[in-house]
Amino acid sequence: MPGRGAVRREPVGGETPPNPALVEPFKAGAQANGGKSGFRMYSVGVDGLLLRLELIEDAKSTLDLQYYIFHGDESGRILTEALMRAAERGVRIRIMLDDGETVAGDEQLLALAGLPNVSIRVFNPWRYRGHNHFVRGTEFLFNKARLDYRMHNKLFVADGTLALVGGRNIGDQYFQVEPDSQFADDDVIVAGPMVPKLAASFQTYWDSTLAVPIEAIAPHSQYDAARVAELAVRRTEPQKARAADPHFVEKLTAGEPLHSVLSGASPLSWATAELACDSPEKKPVADGARVGSLMFTAIADAVHGTQTELLMVTPYLVPTPDEQALLTGATAAQRRVRVLTTSLEATNDPVAQAGYEHHRLALLKGGVEIHELRTHPETTRGTGQSARMTRYGNFSLHAKLMVFDRKSLFVGSMNYDARSRWLNTEVGLIIYSADLATQAAQRFDTMTRPESAFAVALQSTAAGGAPRLTWSTVEQGKPVTYTQEPARSGWQRFEVDTLELLPIDHEL
């Protein structure tokens, strides 16, 4: 096994040979639709897990994974074990991870890196490779300018033929199998000419100087052969996944939902699309010092092209001045702008929530309609929430979605905040499909119903003073309006109110 600083020879790359099992089902559709790409959305978290498992099992030559988070929980272990089996079959596997969240669960990935046919690169890594949060935090304080820059992309490419794009990381919360905490999110499966463009985006990051082979930074002890052997024989029982979906094992055995896509039972929507992504080093591009791409440029162009309505789903709404102007400018041009974001009671990030509350009043005054997802919707139908969510669990938002005039949509990894604008790299697609846009808009309408979300509004005061906020919803079938922001506890409200005093919106 290689030691610290040694770089193991990587599997040979090159052109990915097509996998007939993944190519043939879509040939007729691509030819009939003039070379357009095929897309299908998946909003149920367990389906996202199953799709990844089935793509891994069906892969013949290559798998490229790019993620911000890859947890070591049940979902992460199941996927890791599937990747190990694929590597043993001779599939060349490349995994690209950001280093911001690896401290809590990357051992199985480090063991993976010791196997033939597997390469792992870490984006902008910490020098300290241990688990002590204090030490990592100290390194961050002394190297903030470098370590604050993170890779937030989420991308999965199988055999250069099928891809998954969306907001999901790898972990139980994101696949909605954790009964105590779940995220509403989306995946889009992609076939056709867009897949090579997504694969090229992955390659650009893989070749970046910020992507460091894990062998060059991880201690030799992490590659212990016993650890590899342990993972090779261990099979994680999908207990949470089965609880979230009683038919999980049957679906996996039958290859669903991927089999329905390949057979045509779940047809793709064929459309043109645009890759919206950041270059790995986006600051020089933004400064004009380097040629490259910026996601916000594509998003701004799409918003400017909207004629009647913009729908936005973002878990974190902390807009930069130009992002805020983009929304209020659309309302000034008589476009209806509706945003679904996270409520205080549902938030998993009190710091981001505090930043959002700085901007909420100005957005409302600018004509933006705001809905805040409740942590316990009166009805879960259409939200993607698992029926096995515990009574005291937290259901929150993680999807990143925009719908333009119900004719096209954006789906990807970008939150509408300063961090995604300047400090994170992102990837996504703008898809020019009225069918998919209508599906996404219908889900938006479902999730913003009074039973599922608070409608936030301005209410004038009798004395003519500053307007106050109200939160309107439906509880037990009856309309309710709150004049104090709903929260899980007084402590939660106090925590966010205190964090609002910090001038850190540019970090959020």
Legacy VTK file of the C-alpha trace (Angstrom):
# vtk DataFile Version 3.0
C-alpha trace
ASCII
DATASET POLYDATA
POINTS 508 float
0.000 0.000 0.000
1.252 3.503 -0.766
2.466 5.660 2.071
1.907 9.306 2.802
2.811 11.404 -0.203
2.973 8.434 -2.575
0.671 8.458 -5.572
-0.650 5.080 -6.710
-0.951 4.470 -10.451
-4.507 5.165 -11.528
-6.597 2.904 -13.735
-6.257 3.699 -17.410
-8.838 6.266 -18.497
-9.613 7.199 -22.066
-12.807 7.030 -24.069
-15.587 5.183 -22.251
-16.932 2.329 -24.400
-20.737 2.445 -24.652
-22.756 0.034 -22.549
-25.360 -1.485 -24.914
-27.729 -2.208 -22.016
-27.844 1.505 -21.204
-27.587 2.829 -24.789
-29.978 0.723 -26.860
-33.188 1.565 -24.922
-32.795 5.250 -25.811
-31.587 5.071 -29.424
-35.051 5.253 -30.936
-36.086 8.096 -28.632
-32.990 10.124 -29.445
-33.398 9.581 -33.194
-37.111 10.400 -33.099
-36.410 13.604 -31.194
-33.675 15.029 -33.361
-30.741 14.323 -31.077
-32.340 15.820 -27.967
-31.551 14.421 -24.516
-33.941 12.437 -22.335
-34.852 13.389 -18.764
-36.983 12.076 -15.923
-37.373 13.550 -12.430
-37.419 11.609 -9.154
-38.620 13.368 -6.015
-38.872 10.352 -3.683
-35.620 9.884 -1.801
-35.617 6.071 -1.748
-35.889 6.093 -5.533
-32.710 8.179 -5.629
-30.892 5.522 -3.603
-32.255 2.693 -5.761
-31.288 4.454 -8.990
-27.693 4.809 -7.827
-27.489 1.197 -6.682
-28.920 -0.065 -9.974
-26.640 2.105 -12.098
-23.668 0.764 -10.137
-24.828 -2.837 -10.609
-25.435 -2.329 -14.358
-22.180 -0.477 -15.066
-19.745 -2.293 -17.361
-16.779 0.052 -17.742
-16.814 3.326 -15.745
-18.481 5.099 -12.844
-17.770 8.749 -12.034
-19.158 10.166 -8.767
-18.810 13.794 -7.662
-20.325 14.815 -4.313
-20.104 17.381 -1.570
-21.083 14.836 1.119
-20.717 11.032 1.212
-21.828 9.909 4.659
-20.768 6.673 6.320
-24.336 5.807 7.378
-26.543 2.989 6.077
-27.014 4.489 2.615
-23.333 5.342 2.301
-22.287 1.833 3.325
-24.741 0.171 0.921
-23.444 2.264 -1.963
-19.826 1.682 -0.927
-20.334 -2.078 -0.914
-21.962 -1.884 -4.354
-18.988 0.124 -5.620
-16.610 -2.520 -4.265
-18.473 -5.238 -6.166
-18.322 -3.128 -9.323
-14.574 -2.624 -8.898
-14.128 -6.377 -8.535
-15.971 -6.791 -11.872
-13.389 -4.525 -13.482
-15.397 -1.300 -13.562
-13.120 1.760 -13.392
-14.413 3.956 -10.554
-13.497 7.572 -9.912
-14.857 9.368 -6.849
-14.464 13.108 -6.412
-15.307 14.472 -2.957
-15.193 17.843 -1.326
-13.226 17.788 1.929
-15.522 20.021 3.957
-17.635 17.157 5.325
-15.370 14.102 5.134
-14.213 14.171 8.751
-17.174 12.195 10.095
-17.422 9.283 7.688
-14.815 8.718 4.997
-13.105 5.552 6.253
-14.950 3.265 3.859
-13.909 5.516 0.990
-10.299 5.482 2.120
-10.435 1.710 2.148
-11.989 1.789 -1.315
-9.016 3.771 -2.574
-6.783 0.809 -1.784
-8.640 -1.435 -4.237
-7.764 -1.995 -7.892
-9.839 0.050 -10.361
-10.726 2.728 -7.789
-9.367 6.282 -7.683
-10.448 8.976 -5.231
-9.595 12.650 -5.335
-10.358 15.208 -2.651
-11.180 18.798 -3.555
-9.215 21.500 -1.733
-8.286 19.274 1.236
-7.420 20.105 4.817
-3.859 19.192 5.750
-5.052 17.647 9.010
-6.646 14.257 8.231
-7.925 13.249 11.664
-11.323 13.474 13.328
-10.700 16.216 15.869
-13.107 19.040 15.044
-11.132 21.510 17.151
-7.956 20.880 15.157
-9.828 21.144 11.862
-11.489 24.328 13.048
-8.149 25.815 14.027
-6.685 25.003 10.626
-9.696 26.656 8.998
-9.210 29.853 11.004
-5.597 30.122 9.879
-6.342 29.147 6.259
-9.816 30.571 5.778
-9.126 32.204 2.414
-8.282 28.805 0.925
-10.473 26.404 2.898
-13.656 28.476 2.600
-13.804 27.540 -1.084
-15.778 24.299 -1.502
-17.010 21.969 -4.248
-20.787 21.651 -3.832
-21.418 19.675 -7.066
-23.581 16.535 -7.134
-23.099 14.361 -10.222
-23.202 10.641 -11.052
-22.227 9.279 -14.496
-22.466 5.576 -15.423
-20.553 4.255 -18.453
-20.614 7.735 -19.976
-24.199 6.860 -20.943
-26.594 7.750 -18.103
-26.223 10.471 -15.493
-27.930 11.747 -12.356
-28.020 15.460 -11.531
-29.807 17.240 -8.698
-29.517 18.346 -5.111
-28.955 15.065 -3.271
-25.774 14.218 -1.427
-25.080 10.641 -0.304
-26.673 9.940 3.073
-29.779 8.674 4.860
-31.334 12.141 5.239
-31.074 12.857 1.525
-32.605 9.514 0.521
-35.391 9.985 3.104
-34.687 6.727 4.931
-33.733 8.379 8.245
-36.928 8.537 10.363
-35.687 11.426 12.505
-34.497 13.768 9.754
-35.393 13.965 6.063
-34.851 16.375 3.175
-37.180 17.086 0.262
-35.011 16.937 -2.860
-34.870 15.941 -6.527
-32.827 13.837 -8.935
-32.972 13.972 -12.724
-31.821 10.978 -14.746
-30.249 12.028 -18.048
-29.701 10.115 -21.305
-28.441 11.255 -24.679
-26.091 14.023 -25.861
-26.111 15.898 -22.550
-24.352 13.026 -20.753
-20.957 13.530 -22.468
-21.142 17.209 -21.491
-21.748 16.249 -17.861
-18.899 13.728 -18.078
-16.654 16.475 -19.460
-17.598 18.672 -16.495
-16.512 15.880 -14.155
-13.248 15.510 -16.077
-12.529 19.231 -15.754
-12.762 18.963 -11.965
-10.791 15.715 -11.911
-7.953 17.410 -13.787
-8.031 20.552 -11.622
-5.022 21.375 -9.462
-7.476 21.598 -6.543
-8.280 17.867 -6.878
-5.694 15.939 -4.868
-5.314 12.121 -5.024
-6.240 10.777 -1.627
-3.017 8.752 -1.459
-1.076 12.004 -1.379
-2.791 13.275 1.773
-4.065 10.302 3.794
-1.919 8.442 6.335
-0.688 4.978 5.400
-2.643 3.466 8.300
-5.926 4.384 6.623
-5.155 1.801 3.918
-4.948 -1.117 6.322
-5.582 -4.331 4.363
-7.723 -5.654 7.210
-10.075 -2.718 6.744
-10.416 -3.518 3.048
-11.087 -7.178 3.862
-13.712 -6.207 6.429
-15.581 -4.109 3.887
-15.304 -6.827 1.263
-17.206 -9.374 3.346
-19.611 -7.071 5.168
-23.116 -6.629 3.812
-25.111 -3.785 5.293
-28.741 -4.674 5.887
-30.995 -1.917 4.478
-33.093 -1.675 7.620
-33.899 2.034 7.350
-34.494 1.784 3.611
-36.921 -1.111 4.094
-38.749 0.830 6.804
-39.052 3.865 4.529
-40.242 1.700 1.616
-41.558 -1.807 2.469
-40.930 -2.818 -1.159
-37.292 -1.680 -1.169
-35.764 -5.163 -1.512
-38.294 -6.232 -4.141
-37.634 -3.072 -6.157
-33.882 -3.575 -5.897
-34.192 -7.210 -6.985
-36.367 -6.179 -9.932
-34.032 -3.322 -10.829
-36.654 -0.650 -10.197
-37.056 2.208 -10.869
-34.228 1.984 -13.455
-35.763 -1.041 -15.211
-38.936 0.928 -15.946
-36.838 3.679 -17.520
-34.887 1.204 -19.661
-38.038 -0.672 -20.714
-39.936 2.494 -21.571
-42.615 1.902 -18.942
-41.432 5.161 -17.331
-40.761 7.258 -20.441
-38.223 10.039 -20.612
-39.078 13.585 -21.642
-36.936 14.476 -24.659
-35.774 18.074 -24.801
-32.870 20.397 -25.403
-30.901 21.467 -22.351
-28.044 23.674 -21.254
-25.269 22.707 -18.862
-25.056 25.335 -16.118
-21.886 24.962 -14.077
-18.987 26.750 -12.460
-15.378 26.290 -13.435
-13.343 24.565 -10.689
-11.585 27.857 -9.953
-14.414 30.347 -10.380
-12.913 33.503 -8.856
-10.440 34.148 -11.708
-13.332 33.575 -14.125
-15.566 36.033 -12.258
-12.721 38.568 -12.222
-12.206 38.199 -15.966
-8.679 36.869 -15.531
-9.494 33.431 -16.928
-11.890 31.978 -19.473
-14.460 29.660 -17.918
-18.081 29.254 -16.915
-20.224 30.630 -14.088
-23.547 29.085 -13.161
-25.127 32.377 -12.106
-24.673 33.780 -15.613
-26.907 31.048 -17.042
-29.435 31.441 -14.214
-29.626 35.219 -14.638
-30.164 34.859 -18.388
-33.017 32.410 -17.772
-34.675 34.703 -15.220
-34.350 37.707 -17.542
-36.066 35.647 -20.243
-39.070 34.867 -18.052
-42.297 36.417 -19.336
-44.950 35.640 -16.715
-43.825 33.560 -13.720
-40.748 32.390 -11.852
-40.988 29.607 -9.285
-37.976 28.973 -7.066
-37.196 26.278 -4.507
-34.134 26.899 -2.351
-33.422 25.674 1.186
-31.177 28.641 1.930
-32.319 32.076 0.759
-29.550 34.566 1.548
-29.247 36.478 -1.728
-26.347 38.666 -2.732
-27.310 42.203 -3.849
-27.374 41.172 -7.518
-29.369 38.025 -6.736
-31.912 40.063 -4.782
-32.092 42.631 -7.588
-32.706 39.818 -10.077
-35.851 38.758 -8.184
-37.234 42.197 -7.372
-36.414 43.330 -10.908
-38.564 40.495 -12.235
-41.509 41.570 -10.072
-41.028 45.182 -11.189
-41.316 43.911 -14.763
-44.707 42.383 -13.856
-43.420 38.821 -13.514
-44.877 36.832 -10.643
-42.069 35.516 -8.423
-42.846 32.800 -5.865
-40.204 31.231 -3.624
-40.406 28.129 -1.424
-37.747 28.069 1.268
-37.242 26.648 4.754
-39.204 27.827 7.774
-37.569 28.517 11.111
-39.180 25.439 12.639
-37.913 23.213 9.798
-34.395 24.587 9.392
-31.344 22.390 9.852
-29.027 25.412 9.640
-29.743 28.208 12.146
-26.899 30.338 10.770
-28.350 30.305 7.250
-31.805 30.927 8.699
-30.508 34.030 10.472
-29.049 35.286 7.204
-32.343 34.681 5.404
-34.243 36.719 7.972
-32.034 39.716 7.109
-33.422 39.672 3.549
-36.995 38.471 3.972
-38.599 41.870 4.581
-36.899 43.494 1.570
-37.910 40.616 -0.694
-41.537 40.858 0.418
-41.540 44.628 -0.054
-40.106 44.027 -3.518
-43.105 41.913 -4.466
-41.615 38.438 -4.017
-44.106 35.896 -2.634
-42.502 33.698 0.026
-43.648 30.298 1.276
-41.820 28.496 4.094
-41.997 24.705 4.302
-43.345 23.409 7.604
-41.468 20.712 9.466
-44.671 18.661 9.841
-46.964 19.264 6.860
-50.623 18.438 7.495
-50.422 16.189 4.434
-47.232 14.565 3.153
-48.688 13.650 -0.242
-46.515 15.167 -2.949
-43.739 16.273 -0.595
-41.620 13.124 -0.869
-41.589 12.710 2.917
-41.411 9.084 4.034
-44.463 7.730 5.827
-42.057 6.404 8.492
-41.032 9.906 9.577
-41.152 9.983 13.373
-43.582 12.245 15.185
-40.766 14.438 16.484
-38.572 14.167 13.402
-37.549 17.115 11.250
-38.635 17.392 7.616
-36.730 20.105 5.790
-35.932 21.375 2.321
-32.842 20.583 0.260
-34.075 20.855 -3.349
-32.632 23.513 -5.642
-35.080 24.175 -8.442
-36.411 26.967 -10.655
-39.309 26.899 -13.112
-39.490 29.538 -15.839
-43.005 30.242 -17.224
-43.808 26.538 -16.676
-41.941 25.920 -19.932
-38.399 25.216 -18.734
-36.646 24.514 -15.449
-33.329 24.510 -13.641
-32.341 21.627 -11.392
-28.951 21.248 -9.758
-26.832 21.942 -6.696
-27.050 25.752 -6.407
-28.715 27.395 -3.426
-29.813 31.002 -3.833
-27.241 32.419 -1.457
-23.876 34.132 -1.308
-22.019 30.876 -0.672
-23.245 29.263 -3.871
-22.679 32.548 -5.699
-19.031 33.041 -4.704
-17.642 30.361 -2.357
-18.969 27.067 -3.770
-18.701 25.457 -7.164
-22.003 24.161 -8.547
-23.450 22.103 -11.398
-26.931 21.771 -12.862
-29.071 21.779 -15.980
-31.525 24.178 -17.569
-33.977 21.883 -19.366
-36.314 23.283 -22.023
-39.162 20.851 -21.417
-42.731 21.996 -20.772
-43.563 18.482 -19.515
-40.862 18.497 -16.831
-41.492 22.151 -15.996
-45.176 21.390 -15.477
-44.322 18.430 -13.226
-41.990 20.592 -11.149
-44.567 23.400 -10.975
-47.259 20.988 -9.827
-44.985 19.750 -7.047
-44.266 23.375 -6.122
-48.006 24.040 -5.945
-48.460 20.966 -3.745
-45.669 21.890 -1.348
-46.857 25.496 -1.014
-50.427 24.591 -0.106
-51.497 26.086 3.235
-51.443 22.595 4.763
-47.751 22.185 3.899
-46.189 25.646 4.114
-46.535 29.032 5.754
-47.462 31.917 3.463
-45.403 34.856 4.736
-46.953 38.294 4.291
-46.605 41.913 5.355
-49.303 43.340 7.599
-49.688 47.071 8.142
-49.880 48.239 11.739
-52.781 50.347 12.970
-50.485 53.157 14.078
-48.937 53.416 10.623
-45.589 52.121 11.824
-43.337 49.556 10.228
-45.229 46.578 8.790
-44.987 43.292 10.638
-44.771 39.772 9.296
-47.496 37.151 9.479
-47.372 33.393 8.803
-50.609 31.865 7.492
-51.259 28.137 7.287
-53.935 25.489 7.846
-53.904 23.311 10.963
-56.416 20.533 11.528
-58.447 21.865 8.631
-58.710 25.416 9.964
-56.917 28.573 8.754
-54.407 29.934 11.276
-52.331 33.126 11.141
-49.334 33.677 13.414
-47.868 37.063 14.220
-44.835 35.508 15.937
-42.600 33.346 13.786
-43.406 29.653 14.388
-40.510 27.722 15.911
-39.871 24.322 17.463
-38.962 26.017 20.736
-38.247 29.359 22.317
-34.578 28.401 22.395
-34.527 27.904 18.619
-36.049 31.353 18.108
-33.546 32.904 20.539
-30.613 31.159 18.831
-31.516 32.493 15.383
-32.299 35.971 16.722
-28.846 36.041 18.316
-27.125 34.820 15.150
-28.825 37.610 13.207
-26.487 40.023 14.992
-23.440 38.547 13.224
-22.330 40.226 9.956
-21.700 36.971 8.080
-24.240 36.954 5.234
-21.366 36.880 2.709
-20.384 33.467 4.130
-23.861 31.939 3.909
LINES 1 509
508 0 1 2 3 4 5 6 7 8 9 10 11 12 13 14 15 16 17 18 19 20 21 22 23 24 25 26 27 28 29 30 31 32 33 34 35 36 37 38 39 40 41 42 43 44 45 46 47 48 49 50 51 52 53 54 55 56 57 58 59 60 61 62 63 64 65 66 67 68 69 70 71 72 73 74 75 76 77 78 79 80 81 82 83 84 85 86 87 88 89 90 91 92 93 94 95 96 97 98 99 100 101 102 103 104 105 106 107 108 109 110 111 112 113 114 115 116 117 118 119 120 121 122 123 124 125 126 127 128 129 130 131 132 133 134 135 136 137 138 139 140 141 142 143 144 145 146 147 148 149 150 151 152 153 154 155 156 157 158 159 160 161 162 163 164 165 166 167 168 169 170 171 172 173 174 175 176 177 178 179 180 181 182 183 184 185 186 187 188 189 190 191 192 193 194 195 196 197 198 199 200 201 202 203 204 205 206 207 208 209 210 211 212 213 214 215 216 217 218 219 220 221 222 223 224 225 226 227 228 229 230 231 232 233 234 235 236 237 238 239 240 241 242 243 244 245 246 247 248 249 250 251 252 253 254 255 256 257 258 259 260 261 262 263 264 265 266 267 268 269 270 271 272 273 274 275 276 277 278 279 280 281 282 283 284 285 286 287 288 289 290 291 292 293 294 295 296 297 298 299 300 301 302 303 304 305 306 307 308 309 310 311 312 313 314 315 316 317 318 319 320 321 322 323 324 325 326 327 328 329 330 331 332 333 334 335 336 337 338 339 340 341 342 343 344 345 346 347 348 349 350 351 352 353 354 355 356 357 358 359 360 361 362 363 364 365 366 367 368 369 370 371 372 373 374 375 376 377 378 379 380 381 382 383 384 385 386 387 388 389 390 391 392 393 394 395 396 397 398 399 400 401 402 403 404 405 406 407 408 409 410 411 412 413 414 415 416 417 418 419 420 421 422 423 424 425 426 427 428 429 430 431 432 433 434 435 436 437 438 439 440 441 442 443 444 445 446 447 448 449 450 451 452 453 454 455 456 457 458 459 460 461 462 463 464 465 466 467 468 469 470 471 472 473 474 475 476 477 478 479 480 481 482 483 484 485 486 487 488 489 490 491 492 493 494 495 496 497 498 499 500 501 502 503 504 505 506 507
